């Protein structure tokens, strides 16, 4: 994907916020709803929702609605630039903790309020070339 300057500025502006970066890191691999992200990040749903909408309006997310839940995942067109950025920054302790919380939260998905996505349900395997 070729980014023109205004798109590149928007791309990095989105990633410059710690909460949005944490959200992006989680939805690169799997589709999550706002309540799942709120549990993972330990933040109020309203705050997480606001950040998700900023990322969505920038065109970085694809979504699937099931009932009253909407699941979000990074749009395929944004995976390559994100992987390129990740090659230069090692995983942090925060990302590792978020990923651990995500796995625990997803293990409870069937018994939680969230039915889970269908179309976006298959997790992506991200192979970072280092």
FENRAGI-V90082 format. One line per field, one symbol per residue. ss: DSSP state (H for helix, E for strand, L for the rest). Layout:
# FENRAGI-V90082
ss: ???
This chain:
# FENRAGI-V90082
ss: LLLLHHHHHHHHHHHLLHHHHHHHHHHLLLLEEHHHHHHHHLLLHHHHHHHHHHHHHLLLEEEEEELLEEEEEELHHHHHHHHHHHLLLLLLHHHHHHHHHHHHHHHLHHHLLLLLLLLLLLLLLLLLLL
